[in-house]
Every structure is written in structure tokens, then in C-alpha cells.
Amino acid sequence: MGNKKIAVAVLPIVLALSACSITLPVRGSIQNSAEVFTGTATGHMSGGGTLHLVSSGGAVCDGNFVYVSRRKGEGVFQCDDGRSGPFQFVSTGTRGTGHGDLGGQRFTFTFGKDY
């Protein structure tokens, strides 16, 4: 009986913590290339977040970011094929645009409900 009380008490905390983030779809591409990326961006109320992208060529890229102002953020990508690079973005909260450098090539992306 004691374990059921603990589980019931913990459930609202877990639900509240999960509400402290938002995950949105992401699409991106490398300039002058047919390579495209799809994935997700998850922003946390703490002011940071993560990106997880998979390229049409099969590379998996992950990035961490922080908000440097209310609407602007920056971070760094690291891909499993060795490419990496910085990025920055502007967000309205539910959508936005960004750009960066991925392995020496210009990378652009959009994210959100309506891209």
C-alpha cells in the first residue's frame, strides 16, 4: 500500500516536469547540396535545449543550445560522421529559423509547427 501512495504522489511531479519543455519538428539543409535533415528540437524552461537530426545521407547529428536572449539562441552540432559546427537561431517560442556551419558548409534550418 505504501508504494502505491508514493507512485500517486510522484505522478504529478513527473507530469509537471514534462510540461517544462516543448519539442518541435526541424527541417534543414546544406547550402548547394541535396542533403536534407529532419528531426526535433526540444527547448526547456531552464533556457537550454537539444536538437536531434538525421540527414538524408544517414548521418545523425545532435546539438545542445542555450538562449542568449529572450528570442535568440546558439549552440553546437556534433554528427556521427565527424562533422560539427556552431549554429544560431531566432525563435518565436513555437517556430523559428536558424543557420550555422556544419563541417565547413553553410547549414540552414527551420523549426516549429508550421516550419
Protein Blocks (a to p, Z undefined) as FASTA:
>chain_A
ZZmmmmmmmmmmmmmmmmmpccdddddddehiabdcdddddddfkopacdddddfkopac
ddddddfbfkbccdddddfkopacddddddehjaccddddeehiacdddedjkZZ
